[in-house]
Amino acid sequence: MLNANFHISVAHTRDLPRDSLAEVAFAGRSNAGKSSAINALCNQKRLAFVSKLPGRTQLLNFFSIEPGRFLVDLPGYGFAKAPKAQQAVWQELIGGYLARSPHLTGLVLIMDIRHPLTDLDWSLLEWFRPSGKPIHVLLSKSDKLSRGAAQQTLLGVAKTLKDADLAVSIQLFSSLKRQGLDETESIVRKWLGTPSKASPNTATTSLEPRSKTDV
C-alpha cells in the first residue's frame, strides 16, 4: 500500500506546493467513490474525508507519499450543494490545476461502474485530452455488480473510449472488497517515480486482462 500523510489544502493555484516533483490527481463525480479509493490505496480510513453529503471536498488536498511526491484529491464534480458561484470557483480551481500544474504526471478518473461515462466525465476527458498526459479509469463499486456484469461493463466502457480515440487504461475497482488495489498502486507508483514494494512477478501477475485493459 501507499504510505501517505496529509500535506496541505490549496484554495488557489498560486498556492500549489513549490517543493513538488511529481503529482497524481484523483478526479471523479461526487459520490463516485473517489475518497474511498484514496483511503483504500493508502490503507487508511479517513485520510481523504468520506462524506454522506456529495461535494464536501472543496479544496485541492495534497497527500505526501514521500518528499516532493503527492496524491492530489480534487473536488468532486456534479452534485455539490452550493451556490452556482461557488461551484464555478471550484471548477476553475480544478481546471486551473489540471491545465497549469507543471508536476502533474497522470490523472486517475473514478467512475461508478453503475453509471459510467456521464456527461461530466466526458467533459473532463475531452478537456484533459490535449495535455497528452496518461489517464487511468477506475470503475468503482464493482462489487455492486455480478462478476459477469462487471466484466461486460468494463469491456463496453473500454470499447467506447477506444472508439473516441482516448488512450486510457481502465480497470475494475472496489474499495469495500479491496479489488484492484495492486493494479492501481502499480500505476500510481510508476507515474510518481517511486519504487514498488511488491516483487516484479507479483506486480506483473496483478495486471490481468479480466480486471484491467488498455484502450
KEKE-3310 file (N, C-alpha, C; in steps of 0.2 Angstrom, whole numbers, plus 5000, padded with zeros to 4 digits):
npx = (5004:5001:5011:5005:5003:4994:4997:4995:4981:4974:4967:4969:4977:4989:4995:5000:5011:5028:5038:5036:5039:5032:5015:5000:4984:4967:4951:4934:4916:4905:4901:4906:4915:4928:4936:4935:4943:4956:4958:4958:4969:4979:4978:4971:4958:4952:4960:4957:4943:4928:4912:4894:4887:4888:4900:4907:4921:4931:4943:4959:4967:4982:4992:5006:5017:5031:5045:5041:5033:5016:4999:4984:4969:4955:4942:4925:4914:4898:4887:4887:4881:4879:4880:4879:4889:4899:4901:4907:4919:4925:4926:4935:4946:4949:4951:4961:4971:4973:4977:4988:4997:5014:5019:5011:5008:4999:4982:4970:4954:4939:4925:4908:4904:4891:4886:4894:4904:4897:4890:4897:4909:4914:4916:4927:4936:4938:4942:4954:4961:4970:4982:4990:4994:4994:4979:4970:4957:4946:4933:4923:4916:4913:4909:4896:4890:4887:4900:4901:4893:4900:4912:4907:4903:4915:4922:4914:4914:4928:4929:4921:4928:4940:4934:4932:4944:4953:4966:4967:4970:4960:4951:4943:4937:4935:4933:4928:4929:4942:4947:4957:4967:4981:4984:4981:4990:5002:5002:5001:5012:5022:5019:5023:5036:5041:5048:5041:5035:5031:5036:5043:5037:5025:5019:5018:5009:4997:4992:4980:4971:4957:4954:4959:4962:4970:4966)
npy = (4994:5012:5024:5037:5054:5068:5084:5097:5109:5117:5132:5140:5141:5147:5144:5132:5118:5121:5113:5102:5087:5077:5073:5065:5066:5064:5062:5064:5061:5068:5057:5046:5038:5042:5047:5036:5027:5033:5032:5018:5014:5019:5012:5018:5024:5037:5046:5053:5063:5055:5058:5059:5068:5073:5081:5088:5090:5103:5109:5108:5094:5089:5074:5068:5056:5053:5064:5078:5071:5068:5063:5070:5075:5080:5092:5084:5083:5088:5085:5095:5103:5119:5136:5142:5151:5148:5135:5137:5143:5132:5124:5131:5130:5117:5115:5125:5119:5107:5111:5119:5114:5110:5099:5088:5072:5062:5057:5050:5044:5042:5032:5028:5011:5008:5019:5024:5035:5048:5064:5074:5067:5064:5077:5081:5072:5075:5088:5086:5079:5086:5088:5077:5069:5054:5044:5035:5025:5021:5009:5010:5003:4990:4979:4980:4974:4959:4947:4944:4954:4965:4963:4964:4977:4983:4980:4986:5000:5002:4999:5010:5021:5018:5019:5033:5038:5039:5037:5028:5019:5006:4999:4987:4991:4990:4998:4993:4979:4978:4976:4977:4985:4983:4984:4997:5004:5000:5008:5021:5022:5021:5033:5042:5040:5032:5018:5001:4991:4979:4963:4960:4950:4948:4961:4960:4949:4954:4963:4958:4953:4952:4961:4973:4984:4991:5005)
npz = (5000:4998:5007:5015:5020:5026:5018:5013:5010:4996:4990:4980:4964:4964:4976:4976:4980:4981:4982:4975:4965:4958:4954:4956:4951:4958:4951:4950:4948:4961:4974:4967:4973:4975:4987:4995:4987:4987:5001:5003:4994:5002:5013:5024:5035:5035:5028:5016:5017:5019:5015:5018:5012:4996:4987:4997:4997:4994:4991:4984:4990:4996:4997:5004:4998:4998:5001:4990:4982:4977:4980:4974:4979:4971:4970:4970:4956:4951:4960:4970:4984:4983:4981:4963:4960:4969:4965:4952:4956:4961:4950:4942:4950:4949:4935:4932:4940:4933:4921:4922:4932:4933:4937:4937:4933:4929:4928:4938:4935:4943:4941:4945:4943:4940:4934:4922:4912:4912:4906:4913:4915:4902:4898:4906:4902:4888:4890:4896:4887:4877:4885:4884:4894:4904:4907:4919:4922:4935:4937:4949:4964:4960:4966:4967:4956:4948:4944:4930:4924:4928:4921:4908:4908:4910:4898:4888:4892:4889:4875:4871:4874:4867:4854:4854:4853:4864:4873:4886:4901:4910:4923:4934:4951:4968:4983:4995:4994:4992:4979:4965:4970:4970:4956:4953:4962:4957:4945:4949:4957:4947:4939:4949:4951:4961:4969:4968:4981:4980:4973:4957:4950:4956:4953:4940:4938:4944:4935:4926:4912:4915:4924:4921:4907:4892:4882)
capx = (5000:5005:5011:5003:5002:4991:5002:4992:4975:4975:4961:4971:4983:4995:4997:5002:5017:5034:5043:5034:5042:5028:5009:4995:4977:4961:4945:4928:4909:4903:4899:4908:4919:4935:4939:4936:4948:4962:4959:4960:4976:4984:4976:4969:4950:4950:4965:4953:4937:4922:4906:4887:4885:4892:4903:4910:4928:4931:4950:4964:4971:4989:4994:5013:5019:5037:5046:5040:5028:5010:4992:4980:4962:4952:4934:4921:4910:4892:4881:4889:4875:4882:4878:4882:4895:4904:4903:4911:4925:4928:4928:4940:4951:4951:4953:4967:4976:4975:4980:4994:5002:5020:5022:5006:5011:4994:4975:4966:4947:4935:4918:4904:4903:4884:4884:4900:4904:4892:4892:4903:4915:4916:4919:4934:4941:4939:4946:4961:4965:4976:4988:4994:4996:4990:4973:4968:4950:4944:4926:4922:4910:4912:4906:4889:4888:4890:4907:4899:4890:4906:4917:4904:4903:4922:4924:4910:4917:4934:4927:4918:4934:4944:4931:4933:4952:4955:4971:4967:4969:4954:4951:4938:4939:4931:4936:4925:4931:4949:4948:4961:4972:4988:4985:4981:4996:5007:5002:5002:5020:5025:5019:5026:5043:5043:5048:5035:5037:5029:5041:5042:5032:5018:5016:5016:5003:4991:4989:4977:4966:4950:4952:4962:4963:4972:4962)
capy = (5000:5018:5027:5044:5059:5074:5089:5104:5110:5123:5135:5144:5138:5151:5141:5125:5116:5123:5108:5096:5084:5073:5073:5061:5068:5059:5066:5060:5064:5067:5051:5040:5034:5045:5047:5029:5024:5035:5029:5011:5013:5021:5008:5022:5025:5044:5051:5058:5063:5052:5062:5057:5073:5073:5088:5092:5092:5110:5111:5103:5091:5085:5069:5066:5049:5054:5071:5080:5067:5069:5062:5076:5074:5086:5092:5081:5087:5086:5086:5099:5108:5125:5141:5142:5155:5144:5129:5140:5144:5125:5121:5135:5128:5110:5116:5128:5115:5102:5114:5123:5111:5108:5092:5083:5066:5057:5058:5044:5046:5037:5032:5022:5006:5008:5025:5026:5040:5053:5070:5077:5063:5066:5084:5081:5068:5079:5094:5084:5076:5090:5088:5071:5065:5047:5044:5028:5025:5015:5008:5009:5000:4985:4974:4981:4970:4952:4947:4944:4961:4970:4962:4966:4985:4985:4979:4991:5006:5002:5000:5017:5026:5017:5022:5040:5039:5041:5032:5027:5012:5005:4993:4986:4993:4990:4999:4988:4972:4979:4974:4981:4989:4982:4987:5004:5006:5000:5013:5027:5022:5022:5040:5046:5038:5029:5011:4997:4987:4972:4960:4961:4945:4950:4966:4958:4945:4958:4966:4953:4956:4952:4967:4979:4984:4997:5006)
capz = (5000:4998:5014:5013:5025:5023:5017:5013:5006:4992:4988:4974:4961:4966:4982:4975:4984:4977:4983:4971:4960:4954:4957:4953:4953:4958:4950:4949:4950:4968:4976:4963:4977:4975:4993:4997:4983:4990:5008:5002:4992:5007:5019:5030:5034:5035:5025:5012:5020:5015:5017:5016:5008:4990:4985:5003:4996:4991:4990:4982:4995:4994:5002:5003:4998:5000:4999:4984:4978:4980:4978:4974:4979:4968:4972:4966:4952:4949:4965:4976:4986:4985:4975:4957:4960:4972:4961:4947:4959:4962:4943:4940:4953:4946:4928:4933:4942:4928:4915:4924:4936:4929:4940:4936:4929:4927:4931:4940:4935:4946:4939:4947:4937:4938:4930:4919:4906:4912:4903:4916:4914:4895:4898:4909:4897:4882:4892:4898:4881:4874:4889:4882:4900:4904:4911:4921:4924:4940:4938:4956:4967:4955:4970:4967:4950:4947:4940:4923:4923:4929:4916:4902:4908:4908:4890:4885:4893:4886:4868:4869:4875:4861:4848:4855:4852:4870:4875:4893:4904:4914:4927:4939:4957:4974:4990:5000:4993:4991:4972:4960:4973:4967:4949:4954:4966:4952:4940:4953:4959:4940:4937:4954:4951:4967:4968:4971:4987:4978:4969:4950:4947:4959:4950:4933:4938:4946:4929:4922:4907:4917:4929:4918:4900:4889:4876)
cpx = (5004:5005:5011:5001:4999:4997:4999:4985:4976:4969:4963:4977:4989:4999:5000:5009:5023:5039:5041:5038:5038:5021:5004:4988:4972:4955:4940:4921:4908:4900:4901:4913:4927:4939:4940:4942:4955:4963:4961:4967:4981:4983:4975:4961:4948:4955:4961:4946:4931:4915:4899:4884:4889:4894:4906:4918:4928:4938:4954:4968:4977:4991:5001:5014:5027:5039:5045:5036:5022:5004:4988:4973:4958:4945:4930:4916:4903:4886:4882:4883:4878:4880:4882:4889:4901:4906:4908:4918:4929:4930:4934:4947:4954:4954:4960:4973:4978:4978:4987:4999:5008:5022:5017:5008:5005:4988:4972:4958:4943:4928:4914:4902:4895:4881:4890:4899:4898:4894:4897:4909:4918:4919:4926:4938:4943:4943:4953:4965:4971:4982:4993:4996:4992:4984:4972:4961:4949:4936:4925:4916:4908:4909:4898:4886:4890:4896:4906:4897:4896:4910:4914:4904:4910:4924:4920:4912:4924:4933:4925:4924:4939:4941:4932:4940:4955:4960:4972:4968:4963:4954:4945:4941:4934:4935:4934:4928:4939:4951:4952:4966:4979:4989:4985:4987:5002:5008:5003:5009:5024:5025:5022:5034:5045:5043:5043:5038:5035:5035:5038:5036:5025:5015:5014:5009:4997:4988:4986:4972:4959:4948:4955:4963:4965:4968:4965)
cpy = (5006:5021:5034:5048:5065:5080:5096:5104:5117:5125:5139:5141:5141:5148:5134:5124:5118:5118:5102:5094:5080:5073:5069:5063:5063:5063:5061:5063:5063:5061:5045:5035:5036:5044:5040:5026:5026:5032:5021:5010:5015:5017:5012:5023:5032:5049:5056:5057:5060:5055:5059:5062:5075:5081:5092:5093:5098:5112:5106:5100:5087:5081:5067:5059:5048:5061:5073:5076:5066:5065:5068:5074:5080:5086:5088:5085:5084:5088:5090:5104:5114:5130:5141:5145:5151:5138:5131:5141:5137:5123:5125:5132:5121:5111:5120:5124:5110:5105:5117:5120:5108:5101:5087:5078:5062:5059:5051:5046:5040:5038:5026:5017:5006:5014:5028:5031:5044:5059:5073:5073:5064:5073:5084:5077:5072:5085:5092:5081:5079:5090:5082:5067:5059:5048:5036:5029:5019:5015:5006:5006:4994:4979:4974:4977:4963:4952:4947:4951:4966:4969:4965:4974:4987:4985:4984:4998:5007:5003:5007:5022:5025:5020:5030:5042:5042:5036:5032:5020:5012:4999:4993:4988:4993:4992:4994:4981:4972:4976:4979:4986:4989:4985:4994:5007:5006:5006:5020:5028:5024:5030:5044:5045:5035:5021:5007:4993:4980:4969:4960:4956:4946:4955:4965:4954:4949:4961:4961:4956:4956:4957:4973:4979:4991:4998:5012)
cpz = (5000:5005:5013:5020:5022:5023:5017:5009:5003:4989:4981:4971:4962:4972:4982:4978:4979:4977:4979:4966:4955:4958:4953:4955:4953:4957:4949:4951:4957:4969:4972:4967:4977:4981:4996:4994:4986:4997:5007:4999:4997:5014:5025:5029:5033:5032:5021:5015:5016:5019:5014:5011:5002:4989:4991:5002:4992:4989:4987:4988:4993:4999:5000:5003:5000:4998:4992:4979:4981:4977:4979:4974:4976:4970:4967:4962:4951:4954:4971:4978:4988:4979:4969:4957:4963:4968:4955:4949:4959:4955:4940:4943:4950:4939:4928:4935:4936:4922:4916:4928:4932:4931:4940:4931:4926:4931:4932:4940:4938:4943:4942:4942:4935:4934:4927:4913:4906:4908:4906:4915:4907:4895:4901:4905:4891:4884:4893:4892:4879:4878:4887:4888:4901:4909:4913:4925:4929:4939:4945:4958:4962:4959:4969:4961:4951:4943:4933:4921:4923:4923:4909:4902:4907:4901:4886:4885:4889:4878:4867:4870:4869:4855:4848:4854:4858:4873:4883:4895:4908:4917:4932:4946:4962:4980:4995:5000:4992:4984:4968:4964:4971:4960:4949:4957:4961:4947:4943:4955:4952:4939:4942:4954:4957:4966:4971:4976:4985:4973:4962:4947:4950:4955:4943:4933:4939:4940:4924:4918:4910:4922:4926:4911:4898:4883:4872)
residu = (MET:LEU:ASN:ALA:ASN:PHE:HIS:ILE:SER:VAL:ALA:HIS:THR:ARG:ASP:LEU:PRO:ARG:ASP:SER:LEU:ALA:GLU:VAL:ALA:PHE:ALA:GLY:ARG:SER:ASN:ALA:GLY:LYS:SER:SER:ALA:ILE:ASN:ALA:LEU:CYS:ASN:GLN:LYS:ARG:LEU:ALA:PHE:VAL:SER:LYS:LEU:PRO:GLY:ARG:THR:GLN:LEU:LEU:ASN:PHE:PHE:SER:ILE:GLU:PRO:GLY:ARG:PHE:LEU:VAL:ASP:LEU:PRO:GLY:TYR:GLY:PHE:ALA:LYS:ALA:PRO:LYS:ALA:GLN:GLN:ALA:VAL:TRP:GLN:GLU:LEU:ILE:GLY:GLY:TYR:LEU:ALA:ARG:SER:PRO:HIS:LEU:THR:GLY:LEU:VAL:LEU:ILE:MET:ASP:ILE:ARG:HIS:PRO:LEU:THR:ASP:LEU:ASP:TRP:SER:LEU:LEU:GLU:TRP:PHE:ARG:PRO:SER:GLY:LYS:PRO:ILE:HIS:VAL:LEU:LEU:SER:LYS:SER:ASP:LYS:LEU:SER:ARG:GLY:ALA:ALA:GLN:GLN:THR:LEU:LEU:GLY:VAL:ALA:LYS:THR:LEU:LYS:ASP:ALA:ASP:LEU:ALA:VAL:SER:ILE:GLN:LEU:PHE:SER:SER:LEU:LYS:ARG:GLN:GLY:LEU:ASP:GLU:THR:GLU:SER:ILE:VAL:ARG:LYS:TRP:LEU:GLY:THR:PRO:SER:LYS:ALA:SER:PRO:ASN:THR:ALA:THR:THR:SER:LEU:GLU:PRO:ARG:SER:LYS:THR:ASP:VAL)
# end
